[in-house]
Amino acid sequence: MSINTSPPVFVLNRDLPEDKRLDNYDMCLAVSKIVGREGVLGAQRIGLLRRIYMRTVQARATLLAKGLGVGGRSVTVFAQNPFVVTGPDGREIPGTKIIVSDVPISLANVMIEDALKKRC
């Protein structure tokens, strides 16, 4: 069987049920229930999302069309990274990553966001 290159699909970790936070192997098993074992190449956790690699374009299309169920819950599968921002022309707009440190854990994210917005 030849392997076609296919863009990955993405799943947000927050969309997975709390009690079903899957490791990469279990994510592949869940996807294989939709597309078959031969359809999945692998999965990778990257920050707030999972990147799932499909063996063929057909397997990718099947997963996007049928969706993914984990722990009795429907999980959205994205055709592209949902955190990528694109302009009107469809081209990616480079993002900026900010790391905020030495902040009390009790400080809400909204408060940090508001402080940053005031300084911009």
Biopython code that builds the backbone (N, CA, C, O; Angstrom):
import numpy as np
from Bio.PDB.StructureBuilder import StructureBuilder

atoms = [
    (1, "MET", "N", (0.847, -1.175, 0.000)),
    (1, "MET", "CA", (0.000, 0.000, 0.000)),
    (1, "MET", "C", (0.892, 1.236, 0.000)),
    (1, "MET", "O", (1.799, 1.338, 0.826)),
    (2, "SER", "N", (0.651, 2.178, -0.911)),
    (2, "SER", "CA", (1.439, 3.396, -0.943)),
    (2, "SER", "C", (0.818, 4.431, -0.011)),
    (2, "SER", "O", (-0.384, 4.420, 0.251)),
    (3, "ILE", "N", (1.669, 5.320, 0.477)),
    (3, "ILE", "CA", (1.203, 6.353, 1.395)),
    (3, "ILE", "C", (1.127, 7.672, 0.657)),
    (3, "ILE", "O", (2.130, 8.160, 0.138)),
    (4, "ASN", "N", (-0.063, 8.248, 0.610)),
    (4, "ASN", "CA", (-0.247, 9.571, 0.029)),
    (4, "ASN", "C", (-0.009, 10.602, 1.119)),
    (4, "ASN", "O", (-0.324, 10.365, 2.285)),
    (5, "THR", "N", (0.541, 11.733, 0.743)),
    (5, "THR", "CA", (0.674, 12.787, 1.737)),
    (5, "THR", "C", (-0.677, 13.463, 1.885)),
    (5, "THR", "O", (-1.356, 13.749, 0.899)),
    (6, "SER", "N", (-1.048, 13.708, 3.100)),
    (6, "SER", "CA", (-2.332, 14.316, 3.407)),
    (6, "SER", "C", (-2.117, 15.306, 4.539)),
    (6, "SER", "O", (-1.438, 14.972, 5.510)),
    (7, "PRO", "N", (-2.667, 16.512, 4.452)),
    (7, "PRO", "CA", (-2.520, 17.449, 5.566)),
    (7, "PRO", "C", (-3.139, 16.849, 6.829)),
    (7, "PRO", "O", (-4.114, 16.104, 6.739)),
    (8, "PRO", "N", (-2.590, 17.162, 8.000)),
    (8, "PRO", "CA", (-3.174, 16.637, 9.230)),
    (8, "PRO", "C", (-4.526, 17.279, 9.516)),
    (8, "PRO", "O", (-4.887, 18.296, 8.924)),
    (9, "VAL", "N", (-5.257, 16.672, 10.424)),
    (9, "VAL", "CA", (-6.480, 17.270, 10.969)),
    (9, "VAL", "C", (-6.192, 17.587, 12.428)),
    (9, "VAL", "O", (-5.199, 17.121, 12.987)),
    (10, "PHE", "N", (-7.063, 18.382, 13.044)),
    (10, "PHE", "CA", (-6.796, 18.862, 14.394)),
    (10, "PHE", "C", (-8.008, 18.682, 15.298)),
    (10, "PHE", "O", (-9.152, 18.770, 14.853)),
    (11, "VAL", "N", (-7.736, 18.427, 16.577)),
    (11, "VAL", "CA", (-8.765, 18.315, 17.614)),
    (11, "VAL", "C", (-8.278, 19.142, 18.800)),
    (11, "VAL", "O", (-7.113, 19.048, 19.186)),
    (12, "LEU", "N", (-9.156, 19.942, 19.372)),
    (12, "LEU", "CA", (-8.807, 20.716, 20.556)),
    (12, "LEU", "C", (-8.854, 19.815, 21.785)),
    (12, "LEU", "O", (-9.818, 19.073, 21.977)),
    (13, "ASN", "N", (-7.827, 19.876, 22.608)),
    (13, "ASN", "CA", (-7.803, 19.066, 23.827)),
    (13, "ASN", "C", (-8.983, 19.377, 24.729)),
    (13, "ASN", "O", (-9.514, 18.482, 25.386)),
    (14, "ARG", "N", (-9.399, 20.636, 24.771)),
    (14, "ARG", "CA", (-10.511, 21.014, 25.656)),
    (14, "ARG", "C", (-11.834, 20.384, 25.235)),
    (14, "ARG", "O", (-12.766, 20.303, 26.036)),
    (15, "ASP", "N", (-11.922, 19.936, 23.974)),
    (15, "ASP", "CA", (-13.148, 19.294, 23.497)),
    (15, "ASP", "C", (-13.256, 17.833, 23.925)),
    (15, "ASP", "O", (-14.323, 17.228, 23.827)),
    (16, "LEU", "N", (-12.155, 17.276, 24.397)),
    (16, "LEU", "CA", (-12.176, 15.885, 24.865)),
    (16, "LEU", "C", (-12.762, 15.850, 26.267)),
    (16, "LEU", "O", (-12.446, 16.715, 27.084)),
    (17, "PRO", "N", (-13.604, 14.878, 26.565)),
    (17, "PRO", "CA", (-14.160, 14.780, 27.918)),
    (17, "PRO", "C", (-13.034, 14.684, 28.950)),
    (17, "PRO", "O", (-12.028, 14.015, 28.717)),
    (18, "GLU", "N", (-13.209, 15.353, 30.085)),
    (18, "GLU", "CA", (-12.179, 15.379, 31.140)),
    (18, "GLU", "C", (-11.666, 13.994, 31.507)),
    (18, "GLU", "O", (-10.462, 13.790, 31.669)),
    (19, "ASP", "N", (-12.587, 13.042, 31.638)),
    (19, "ASP", "CA", (-12.191, 11.697, 32.054)),
    (19, "ASP", "C", (-11.654, 10.873, 30.890)),
    (19, "ASP", "O", (-11.282, 9.714, 31.076)),
    (20, "LYS", "N", (-11.609, 11.456, 29.690)),
    (20, "LYS", "CA", (-11.141, 10.733, 28.509)),
    (20, "LYS", "C", (-9.962, 11.446, 27.852)),
    (20, "LYS", "O", (-9.838, 11.421, 26.628)),
    (21, "ARG", "N", (-9.095, 12.081, 28.642)),
    (21, "ARG", "CA", (-7.914, 12.730, 28.076)),
    (21, "ARG", "C", (-6.998, 11.624, 27.556)),
    (21, "ARG", "O", (-6.321, 10.941, 28.325)),
    (22, "LEU", "N", (-6.995, 11.469, 26.264)),
    (22, "LEU", "CA", (-6.335, 10.344, 25.628)),
    (22, "LEU", "C", (-4.862, 10.619, 25.378)),
    (22, "LEU", "O", (-4.463, 11.745, 25.082)),
    (23, "ASP", "N", (-4.057, 9.558, 25.503)),
    (23, "ASP", "CA", (-2.688, 9.690, 25.022)),
    (23, "ASP", "C", (-2.737, 9.510, 23.504)),
    (23, "ASP", "O", (-3.798, 9.228, 22.947)),
    (24, "ASN", "N", (-1.605, 9.671, 22.841)),
    (24, "ASN", "CA", (-1.593, 9.628, 21.382)),
    (24, "ASN", "C", (-2.031, 8.270, 20.835)),
    (24, "ASN", "O", (-2.711, 8.206, 19.811)),
    (25, "TYR", "N", (-1.651, 7.199, 21.501)),
    (25, "TYR", "CA", (-2.052, 5.857, 21.054)),
    (25, "TYR", "C", (-3.575, 5.702, 21.112)),
    (25, "TYR", "O", (-4.194, 5.220, 20.163)),
    (26, "ASP", "N", (-4.170, 6.115, 22.236)),
    (26, "ASP", "CA", (-5.623, 6.010, 22.379)),
    (26, "ASP", "C", (-6.357, 6.920, 21.394)),
    (26, "ASP", "O", (-7.449, 6.586, 20.933)),
    (27, "MET", "N", (-5.761, 8.069, 21.072)),
    (27, "MET", "CA", (-6.357, 8.945, 20.070)),
    (27, "MET", "C", (-6.378, 8.236, 18.716)),
    (27, "MET", "O", (-7.372, 8.296, 17.993)),
    (28, "CYS", "N", (-5.284, 7.569, 18.381)),
    (28, "CYS", "CA", (-5.232, 6.827, 17.120)),
    (28, "CYS", "C", (-6.266, 5.708, 17.100)),
    (28, "CYS", "O", (-6.889, 5.462, 16.067)),
    (29, "LEU", "N", (-6.456, 5.028, 18.227)),
    (29, "LEU", "CA", (-7.476, 3.981, 18.299)),
    (29, "LEU", "C", (-8.873, 4.552, 18.073)),
    (29, "LEU", "O", (-9.684, 3.954, 17.365)),
    (30, "ALA", "N", (-9.156, 5.712, 18.674)),
    (30, "ALA", "CA", (-10.470, 6.335, 18.500)),
    (30, "ALA", "C", (-10.698, 6.719, 17.038)),
    (30, "ALA", "O", (-11.791, 6.530, 16.506)),
    (31, "VAL", "N", (-9.665, 7.256, 16.396)),
    (31, "VAL", "CA", (-9.779, 7.646, 14.988)),
    (31, "VAL", "C", (-9.920, 6.410, 14.105)),
    (31, "VAL", "O", (-10.657, 6.425, 13.119)),
    (32, "SER", "N", (-9.207, 5.335, 14.466)),
    (32, "SER", "CA", (-9.267, 4.120, 13.639)),
    (32, "SER", "C", (-10.659, 3.491, 13.643)),
    (32, "SER", "O", (-10.997, 2.752, 12.718)),
    (33, "LYS", "N", (-11.467, 3.767, 14.657)),
    (33, "LYS", "CA", (-12.847, 3.276, 14.673)),
    (33, "LYS", "C", (-13.673, 3.933, 13.570)),
    (33, "LYS", "O", (-14.683, 3.379, 13.136)),
    (34, "ILE", "N", (-13.249, 5.104, 13.120)),
    (34, "ILE", "CA", (-13.957, 5.829, 12.073)),
    (34, "ILE", "C", (-13.404, 5.485, 10.690)),
    (34, "ILE", "O", (-14.168, 5.258, 9.751)),
    (35, "VAL", "N", (-12.071, 5.446, 10.568)),
    (35, "VAL", "CA", (-11.453, 5.306, 9.241)),
    (35, "VAL", "C", (-10.764, 3.962, 9.026)),
    (35, "VAL", "O", (-10.247, 3.698, 7.940)),
    (36, "GLY", "N", (-10.753, 3.113, 10.049)),
    (36, "GLY", "CA", (-10.032, 1.845, 9.954)),
    (36, "GLY", "C", (-8.581, 2.008, 10.381)),
    (36, "GLY", "O", (-8.024, 3.104, 10.310)),
    (37, "ARG", "N", (-7.978, 0.924, 10.822)),
    (37, "ARG", "CA", (-6.586, 0.982, 11.314)),
    (37, "ARG", "C", (-5.615, 1.456, 10.247)),
    (37, "ARG", "O", (-4.639, 2.143, 10.545)),
    (38, "GLU", "N", (-5.885, 1.088, 9.006)),
    (38, "GLU", "CA", (-4.975, 1.436, 7.919)),
    (38, "GLU", "C", (-5.023, 2.923, 7.590)),
    (38, "GLU", "O", (-4.137, 3.419, 6.893)),
    (39, "GLY", "N", (-6.025, 3.644, 8.067)),
    (39, "GLY", "CA", (-6.190, 5.047, 7.712)),
    (39, "GLY", "C", (-5.406, 6.027, 8.565)),
    (39, "GLY", "O", (-5.249, 7.188, 8.188)),
    (40, "VAL", "N", (-4.910, 5.573, 9.715)),
    (40, "VAL", "CA", (-4.250, 6.472, 10.668)),
    (40, "VAL", "C", (-2.746, 6.252, 10.665)),
    (40, "VAL", "O", (-2.277, 5.116, 10.736)),
    (41, "LEU", "N", (-1.995, 7.339, 10.582)),
    (41, "LEU", "CA", (-0.540, 7.250, 10.716)),
    (41, "LEU", "C", (-0.091, 7.514, 12.142)),
    (41, "LEU", "O", (0.774, 6.808, 12.659)),
    (42, "GLY", "N", (-0.668, 8.525, 12.787)),
    (42, "GLY", "CA", (-0.258, 8.853, 14.144)),
    (42, "GLY", "C", (-0.942, 10.102, 14.651)),
    (42, "GLY", "O", (-1.694, 10.759, 13.932)),
    (43, "ALA", "N", (-0.663, 10.416, 15.912)),
    (43, "ALA", "CA", (-1.218, 11.608, 16.548)),
    (43, "ALA", "C", (-0.116, 12.270, 17.351)),
    (43, "ALA", "O", (0.828, 11.620, 17.800)),
    (44, "GLN", "N", (-0.255, 13.579, 17.522)),
    (44, "GLN", "CA", (0.763, 14.346, 18.223)),
    (44, "GLN", "C", (0.067, 15.425, 19.032)),
    (44, "GLN", "O", (-0.775, 16.157, 18.512)),
    (45, "ARG", "N", (0.420, 15.522, 20.304)),
    (45, "ARG", "CA", (-0.128, 16.594, 21.131)),
    (45, "ARG", "C", (0.793, 17.798, 21.012)),
    (45, "ARG", "O", (2.001, 17.705, 21.231)),
    (46, "ILE", "N", (0.197, 18.923, 20.661)),
    (46, "ILE", "CA", (0.956, 20.158, 20.530)),
    (46, "ILE", "C", (0.191, 21.245, 21.269)),
    (46, "ILE", "O", (-0.810, 21.761, 20.770)),
    (47, "GLY", "N", (0.658, 21.585, 22.441)),
    (47, "GLY", "CA", (0.000, 22.631, 23.220)),
    (47, "GLY", "C", (-1.446, 22.309, 23.506)),
    (47, "GLY", "O", (-1.746, 21.332, 24.192)),
    (48, "LEU", "N", (-2.346, 23.126, 22.984)),
    (48, "LEU", "CA", (-3.771, 23.006, 23.280)),
    (48, "LEU", "C", (-4.526, 22.122, 22.303)),
    (48, "LEU", "O", (-5.750, 22.019, 22.381)),
    (49, "LEU", "N", (-3.811, 21.481, 21.383)),
    (49, "LEU", "CA", (-4.522, 20.672, 20.402)),
    (49, "LEU", "C", (-3.792, 19.385, 20.091)),
    (49, "LEU", "O", (-2.653, 19.171, 20.506)),
    (50, "ARG", "N", (-4.481, 18.530, 19.346)),
    (50, "ARG", "CA", (-3.907, 17.284, 18.824)),
    (50, "ARG", "C", (-3.838, 17.391, 17.320)),
    (50, "ARG", "O", (-4.800, 17.800, 16.670)),
    (51, "ARG", "N", (-2.721, 17.030, 16.780)),
    (51, "ARG", "CA", (-2.557, 16.940, 15.324)),
    (51, "ARG", "C", (-2.641, 15.467, 14.991)),
    (51, "ARG", "O", (-1.897, 14.660, 15.550)),
    (52, "ILE", "N", (-3.538, 15.105, 14.087)),
    (52, "ILE", "CA", (-3.735, 13.705, 13.712)),
    (52, "ILE", "C", (-3.337, 13.538, 12.254)),
    (52, "ILE", "O", (-3.835, 14.235, 11.370)),
    (53, "TYR", "N", (-2.436, 12.606, 12.026)),
    (53, "TYR", "CA", (-1.922, 12.349, 10.686)),
    (53, "TYR", "C", (-2.651, 11.162, 10.073)),
    (53, "TYR", "O", (-2.750, 10.091, 10.672)),
    (54, "MET", "N", (-3.155, 11.379, 8.873)),
    (54, "MET", "CA", (-3.898, 10.341, 8.182)),
    (54, "MET", "C", (-3.037, 9.761, 7.066)),
    (54, "MET", "O", (-2.200, 10.458, 6.492)),
    (55, "ARG", "N", (-3.245, 8.495, 6.767)),
    (55, "ARG", "CA", (-2.459, 7.808, 5.746)),
    (55, "ARG", "C", (-2.840, 8.254, 4.335)),
    (55, "ARG", "O", (-1.982, 8.344, 3.457)),
    (56, "THR", "N", (-4.113, 8.529, 4.121)),
    (56, "THR", "CA", (-4.568, 8.897, 2.775)),
    (56, "THR", "C", (-5.509, 10.098, 2.833)),
    (56, "THR", "O", (-6.079, 10.417, 3.877)),
    (57, "VAL", "N", (-5.650, 10.737, 1.708)),
    (57, "VAL", "CA", (-6.592, 11.845, 1.582)),
    (57, "VAL", "C", (-8.015, 11.338, 1.822)),
    (57, "VAL", "O", (-8.840, 12.048, 2.398)),
    (58, "GLN", "N", (-8.300, 10.121, 1.385)),
    (58, "GLN", "CA", (-9.634, 9.553, 1.576)),
    (58, "GLN", "C", (-9.944, 9.339, 3.064)),
    (58, "GLN", "O", (-11.057, 9.613, 3.513)),
    (59, "ALA", "N", (-8.969, 8.855, 3.818)),
    (59, "ALA", "CA", (-9.168, 8.663, 5.259)),
    (59, "ALA", "C", (-9.404, 10.002, 5.941)),
    (59, "ALA", "O", (-10.248, 10.113, 6.830)),
    (60, "ARG", "N", (-8.663, 11.009, 5.526)),
    (60, "ARG", "CA", (-8.828, 12.359, 6.080)),
    (60, "ARG", "C", (-10.239, 12.874, 5.795)),
    (60, "ARG", "O", (-10.907, 13.395, 6.688)),
    (61, "ALA", "N", (-10.683, 12.726, 4.561)),
    (61, "ALA", "CA", (-12.020, 13.185, 4.175)),
    (61, "ALA", "C", (-13.101, 12.448, 4.958)),
    (61, "ALA", "O", (-14.096, 13.052, 5.361)),
    (62, "THR", "N", (-12.915, 11.156, 5.174)),
    (62, "THR", "CA", (-13.879, 10.366, 5.941)),
    (62, "THR", "C", (-13.983, 10.874, 7.367)),
    (62, "THR", "O", (-15.086, 11.043, 7.886)),
    (63, "LEU", "N", (-12.842, 11.121, 8.008)),
    (63, "LEU", "CA", (-12.859, 11.607, 9.386)),
    (63, "LEU", "C", (-13.505, 12.982, 9.476)),
    (63, "LEU", "O", (-14.286, 13.238, 10.392)),
    (64, "LEU", "N", (-13.192, 13.866, 8.540)),
    (64, "LEU", "CA", (-13.807, 15.196, 8.545)),
    (64, "LEU", "C", (-15.316, 15.113, 8.317)),
    (64, "LEU", "O", (-16.076, 15.877, 8.913)),
    (65, "ALA", "N", (-15.751, 14.194, 7.461)),
    (65, "ALA", "CA", (-17.179, 14.063, 7.155)),
    (65, "ALA", "C", (-17.948, 13.410, 8.296)),
    (65, "ALA", "O", (-19.041, 13.858, 8.642)),
    (66, "LYS", "N", (-17.386, 12.353, 8.885)),
    (66, "LYS", "CA", (-18.103, 11.600, 9.925)),
    (66, "LYS", "C", (-17.907, 12.180, 11.313)),
    (66, "LYS", "O", (-18.765, 12.010, 12.179)),
    (67, "GLY", "N", (-16.792, 12.862, 11.540)),
    (67, "GLY", "CA", (-16.507, 13.388, 12.864)),
    (67, "GLY", "C", (-15.926, 12.316, 13.768)),
    (67, "GLY", "O", (-15.685, 11.189, 13.337)),
    (68, "LEU", "N", (-15.705, 12.676, 15.017)),
    (68, "LEU", "CA", (-15.050, 11.795, 15.968)),
    (68, "LEU", "C", (-15.866, 11.749, 17.248)),
    (68, "LEU", "O", (-16.320, 12.782, 17.740)),
    (69, "GLY", "N", (-16.050, 10.570, 17.776)),
    (69, "GLY", "CA", (-16.721, 10.404, 19.055)),
    (69, "GLY", "C", (-15.746, 9.863, 20.084)),
    (69, "GLY", "O", (-15.036, 8.891, 19.827)),
    (70, "VAL", "N", (-15.713, 10.497, 21.253)),
    (70, "VAL", "CA", (-14.837, 10.053, 22.334)),
    (70, "VAL", "C", (-15.651, 10.051, 23.623)),
    (70, "VAL", "O", (-16.195, 11.079, 24.025)),
    (71, "GLY", "N", (-15.729, 8.907, 24.255)),
    (71, "GLY", "CA", (-16.469, 8.805, 25.512)),
    (71, "GLY", "C", (-17.932, 9.183, 25.376)),
    (71, "GLY", "O", (-18.504, 9.790, 26.282)),
    (72, "GLY", "N", (-18.549, 8.828, 24.242)),
    (72, "GLY", "CA", (-19.952, 9.133, 24.026)),
    (72, "GLY", "C", (-20.217, 10.592, 23.681)),
    (72, "GLY", "O", (-21.365, 11.038, 23.673)),
    (73, "ARG", "N", (-19.165, 11.320, 23.400)),
    (73, "ARG", "CA", (-19.284, 12.755, 23.113)),
    (73, "ARG", "C", (-18.729, 13.047, 21.724)),
    (73, "ARG", "O", (-17.690, 12.507, 21.343)),
    (74, "SER", "N", (-19.408, 13.886, 20.977)),
    (74, "SER", "CA", (-18.950, 14.286, 19.651)),
    (74, "SER", "C", (-17.848, 15.330, 19.800)),
    (74, "SER", "O", (-18.000, 16.302, 20.539)),
    (75, "VAL", "N", (-16.735, 15.121, 19.091)),
    (75, "VAL", "CA", (-15.589, 16.016, 19.156)),
    (75, "VAL", "C", (-15.376, 16.616, 17.766)),
    (75, "VAL", "O", (-15.316, 15.885, 16.777)),
    (76, "THR", "N", (-15.264, 17.925, 17.688)),
    (76, "THR", "CA", (-15.058, 18.600, 16.414)),
    (76, "THR", "C", (-13.674, 18.289, 15.863)),
    (76, "THR", "O", (-12.678, 18.355, 16.583)),
    (77, "VAL", "N", (-13.624, 17.952, 14.585)),
    (77, "VAL", "CA", (-12.363, 17.715, 13.880)),
    (77, "VAL", "C", (-12.190, 18.864, 12.897)),
    (77, "VAL", "O", (-13.065, 19.117, 12.069)),
    (78, "PHE", "N", (-11.063, 19.556, 12.989)),
    (78, "PHE", "CA", (-10.787, 20.711, 12.153)),
    (78, "PHE", "C", (-9.891, 20.327, 10.980)),
    (78, "PHE", "O", (-8.949, 19.551, 11.139)),
    (79, "ALA", "N", (-10.186, 20.870, 9.809)),
    (79, "ALA", "CA", (-9.386, 20.607, 8.615)),
    (79, "ALA", "C", (-8.063, 21.362, 8.648)),
    (79, "ALA", "O", (-7.102, 20.975, 7.982)),
    (80, "GLN", "N", (-8.017, 22.435, 9.422)),
    (80, "GLN", "CA", (-6.767, 23.177, 9.580)),
    (80, "GLN", "C", (-6.644, 23.616, 11.031)),
    (80, "GLN", "O", (-7.622, 23.597, 11.779)),
    (81, "ASN", "N", (-5.459, 24.004, 11.418)),
    (81, "ASN", "CA", (-5.203, 24.431, 12.783)),
    (81, "ASN", "C", (-6.129, 25.590, 13.136)),
    (81, "ASN", "O", (-6.063, 26.642, 12.499)),
    (82, "PRO", "N", (-6.997, 25.419, 14.145)),
    (82, "PRO", "CA", (-7.958, 26.469, 14.472)),
    (82, "PRO", "C", (-7.320, 27.716, 15.077)),
    (82, "PRO", "O", (-7.984, 28.744, 15.203)),
    (83, "PHE", "N", (-6.049, 27.644, 15.453)),
    (83, "PHE", "CA", (-5.374, 28.792, 16.046)),
    (83, "PHE", "C", (-4.641, 29.647, 15.017)),
    (83, "PHE", "O", (-4.107, 30.704, 15.353)),
    (84, "VAL", "N", (-4.614, 29.195, 13.773)),
    (84, "VAL", "CA", (-3.963, 29.969, 12.718)),
    (84, "VAL", "C", (-4.921, 31.061, 12.258)),
    (84, "VAL", "O", (-6.090, 30.796, 11.979)),
    (85, "VAL", "N", (-4.420, 32.279, 12.181)),
    (85, "VAL", "CA", (-5.224, 33.411, 11.742)),
    (85, "VAL", "C", (-4.886, 33.691, 10.283)),
    (85, "VAL", "O", (-3.715, 33.782, 9.912)),
    (86, "THR", "N", (-5.927, 33.828, 9.455)),
    (86, "THR", "CA", (-5.702, 34.110, 8.044)),
    (86, "THR", "C", (-6.341, 35.447, 7.677)),
    (86, "THR", "O", (-7.330, 35.872, 8.275)),
    (87, "GLY", "N", (-5.750, 36.089, 6.683)),
    (87, "GLY", "CA", (-6.260, 37.362, 6.193)),
    (87, "GLY", "C", (-7.341, 37.142, 5.157)),
    (87, "GLY", "O", (-7.692, 36.001, 4.857)),
    (88, "PRO", "N", (-7.880, 38.238, 4.599)),
    (88, "PRO", "CA", (-8.935, 38.136, 3.583)),
    (88, "PRO", "C", (-8.504, 37.360, 2.345)),
    (88, "PRO", "O", (-9.333, 36.784, 1.640)),
    (89, "ASP", "N", (-7.189, 37.353, 2.087)),
    (89, "ASP", "CA", (-6.683, 36.634, 0.921)),
    (89, "ASP", "C", (-6.436, 35.155, 1.202)),
    (89, "ASP", "O", (-6.001, 34.421, 0.314)),
    (90, "GLY", "N", (-6.711, 34.706, 2.438)),
    (90, "GLY", "CA", (-6.532, 33.309, 2.801)),
    (90, "GLY", "C", (-5.128, 32.948, 3.249)),
    (90, "GLY", "O", (-4.869, 31.803, 3.622)),
    (91, "ARG", "N", (-4.221, 33.910, 3.216)),
    (91, "ARG", "CA", (-2.840, 33.640, 3.630)),
    (91, "ARG", "C", (-2.699, 33.795, 5.137)),
    (91, "ARG", "O", (-3.369, 34.624, 5.754)),
    (92, "GLU", "N", (-1.825, 32.991, 5.718)),
    (92, "GLU", "CA", (-1.614, 33.006, 7.160)),
    (92, "GLU", "C", (-0.985, 34.316, 7.609)),
    (92, "GLU", "O", (-0.046, 34.814, 6.989)),
    (93, "ILE", "N", (-1.517, 34.869, 8.701)),
    (93, "ILE", "CA", (-0.949, 36.053, 9.324)),
    (93, "ILE", "C", (-0.093, 35.558, 10.491)),
    (93, "ILE", "O", (-0.611, 34.910, 11.400)),
    (94, "PRO", "N", (1.201, 35.853, 10.478)),
    (94, "PRO", "CA", (2.065, 35.378, 11.561)),
    (94, "PRO", "C", (1.563, 35.872, 12.919)),
    (94, "PRO", "O", (1.140, 37.020, 13.053)),
    (95, "GLY", "N", (1.613, 35.005, 13.909)),
    (95, "GLY", "CA", (1.170, 35.344, 15.247)),
    (95, "GLY", "C", (2.347, 35.644, 16.159)),
    (95, "GLY", "O", (3.501, 35.412, 15.797)),
    (96, "THR", "N", (2.052, 36.151, 17.323)),
    (96, "THR", "CA", (3.061, 36.443, 18.326)),
    (96, "THR", "C", (2.738, 35.633, 19.561)),
    (96, "THR", "O", (1.596, 35.607, 20.019)),
    (97, "LYS", "N", (3.748, 34.970, 20.098)),
    (97, "LYS", "CA", (3.564, 34.187, 21.311)),
    (97, "LYS", "C", (4.093, 34.998, 22.479)),
    (97, "LYS", "O", (5.208, 35.516, 22.428)),
    (98, "ILE", "N", (3.301, 35.108, 23.524)),
    (98, "ILE", "CA", (3.685, 35.850, 24.713)),
    (98, "ILE", "C", (3.683, 34.895, 25.895)),
    (98, "ILE", "O", (2.731, 34.142, 26.099)),
    (99, "ILE", "N", (4.747, 34.933, 26.662)),
    (99, "ILE", "CA", (4.826, 34.128, 27.874)),
    (99, "ILE", "C", (4.796, 35.072, 29.064)),
    (99, "ILE", "O", (5.639, 35.960, 29.186)),
    (100, "VAL", "N", (3.824, 34.874, 29.933)),
    (100, "VAL", "CA", (3.682, 35.685, 31.135)),
    (100, "VAL", "C", (4.099, 34.817, 32.312)),
    (100, "VAL", "O", (3.555, 33.732, 32.516)),
    (101, "SER", "N", (5.057, 35.293, 33.078)),
    (101, "SER", "CA", (5.543, 34.491, 34.212)),
    (101, "SER", "C", (5.457, 35.298, 35.502)),
    (101, "SER", "O", (5.185, 36.498, 35.488)),
    (102, "ASP", "N", (5.691, 34.619, 36.603)),
    (102, "ASP", "CA", (5.671, 35.216, 37.947)),
    (102, "ASP", "C", (4.335, 35.888, 38.258)),
    (102, "ASP", "O", (4.288, 36.968, 38.846)),
    (103, "VAL", "N", (3.258, 35.229, 37.852)),
    (103, "VAL", "CA", (1.911, 35.728, 38.114)),
    (103, "VAL", "C", (1.253, 34.762, 39.100)),
    (103, "VAL", "O", (1.332, 33.547, 38.922)),
    (104, "PRO", "N", (0.608, 35.292, 40.131)),
    (104, "PRO", "CA", (-0.066, 34.395, 41.079)),
    (104, "PRO", "C", (-1.078, 33.503, 40.370)),
    (104, "PRO", "O", (-1.777, 33.956, 39.464)),
    (105, "ILE", "N", (-1.160, 32.257, 40.773)),
    (105, "ILE", "CA", (-2.072, 31.306, 40.134)),
    (105, "ILE", "C", (-3.526, 31.726, 40.313)),
    (105, "ILE", "O", (-4.386, 31.328, 39.527)),
    (106, "SER", "N", (-3.809, 32.525, 41.338)),
    (106, "SER", "CA", (-5.184, 32.961, 41.589)),
    (106, "SER", "C", (-5.626, 34.065, 40.636)),
    (106, "SER", "O", (-6.812, 34.390, 40.592)),
    (107, "LEU", "N", (-4.702, 34.652, 39.869)),
    (107, "LEU", "CA", (-5.047, 35.713, 38.930)),
    (107, "LEU", "C", (-5.723, 35.117, 37.698)),
    (107, "LEU", "O", (-5.160, 34.237, 37.047)),
    (108, "ALA", "N", (-6.906, 35.582, 37.381)),
    (108, "ALA", "CA", (-7.677, 35.047, 36.248)),
    (108, "ALA", "C", (-7.039, 35.451, 34.920)),
    (108, "ALA", "O", (-6.472, 36.537, 34.799)),
    (109, "ASN", "N", (-7.137, 34.569, 33.931)),
    (109, "ASN", "CA", (-6.607, 34.859, 32.596)),
    (109, "ASN", "C", (-7.207, 36.141, 32.019)),
    (109, "ASN", "O", (-6.524, 36.890, 31.320)),
    (110, "VAL", "N", (-8.479, 36.392, 32.313)),
    (110, "VAL", "CA", (-9.157, 37.590, 31.806)),
    (110, "VAL", "C", (-8.458, 38.849, 32.318)),
    (110, "VAL", "O", (-8.359, 39.842, 31.598)),
    (111, "MET", "N", (-7.986, 38.809, 33.533)),
    (111, "MET", "CA", (-7.298, 39.968, 34.093)),
    (111, "MET", "C", (-5.974, 40.214, 33.367)),
    (111, "MET", "O", (-5.603, 41.361, 33.119)),
    (112, "ILE", "N", (-5.276, 39.152, 33.032)),
    (112, "ILE", "CA", (-4.021, 39.281, 32.281)),
    (112, "ILE", "C", (-4.311, 39.822, 30.895)),
    (112, "ILE", "O", (-3.619, 40.722, 30.420)),
    (113, "GLU", "N", (-5.332, 39.278, 30.241)),
    (113, "GLU", "CA", (-5.708, 39.742, 28.901)),
    (113, "GLU", "C", (-6.078, 41.220, 28.927)),
    (113, "GLU", "O", (-5.648, 41.978, 28.057)),
    (114, "ASP", "N", (-6.864, 41.639, 29.908)),
    (114, "ASP", "CA", (-7.270, 43.044, 30.004)),
    (114, "ASP", "C", (-6.069, 43.956, 30.203)),
    (114, "ASP", "O", (-5.999, 45.024, 29.594)),
    (115, "ALA", "N", (-5.117, 43.551, 31.051)),
    (115, "ALA", "CA", (-3.921, 44.348, 31.283)),
    (115, "ALA", "C", (-3.095, 44.483, 30.010)),
    (115, "ALA", "O", (-2.563, 45.555, 29.725)),
    (116, "LEU", "N", (-2.986, 43.402, 29.245)),
    (116, "LEU", "CA", (-2.236, 43.449, 27.987)),
    (116, "LEU", "C", (-2.932, 44.340, 26.963)),
    (116, "LEU", "O", (-2.276, 45.100, 26.251)),
    (117, "LYS", "N", (-4.262, 44.248, 26.888)),
    (117, "LYS", "CA", (-5.005, 45.075, 25.931)),
    (117, "LYS", "C", (-4.832, 46.566, 26.243)),
    (117, "LYS", "O", (-4.752, 47.380, 25.324)),
    (118, "LYS", "N", (-4.775, 46.927, 27.517)),
    (118, "LYS", "CA", (-4.608, 48.328, 27.906)),
    (118, "LYS", "C", (-3.245, 48.869, 27.489)),
    (118, "LYS", "O", (-3.089, 50.063, 27.234)),
    (119, "ARG", "N", (-2.256, 47.969, 27.425)),
    (119, "ARG", "CA", (-0.898, 48.408, 27.086)),
    (119, "ARG", "C", (-0.627, 48.415, 25.580)),
    (119, "ARG", "O", (0.407, 48.916, 25.136)),
    (120, "CYS", "N", (-1.552, 47.862, 24.799)),
    (120, "CYS", "CA", (-1.353, 47.816, 23.345)),
    (120, "CYS", "C", (-1.950, 48.993, 22.648)),
    (120, "CYS", "O", (-1.863, 49.094, 21.424)),
]
sb = StructureBuilder()
sb.init_structure("model")
sb.init_model(0)
sb.init_chain("A")
sb.init_seg("    ")
for serial, (resi, resn, name, xyz) in enumerate(atoms, 1):
    if name == "N":
        sb.init_residue(resn, " ", resi, " ")
    sb.init_atom(name, np.array(xyz, "f"), 0.0, 1.0, " ", f" {name:<3s}", serial, name[0])
structure = sb.get_structure()
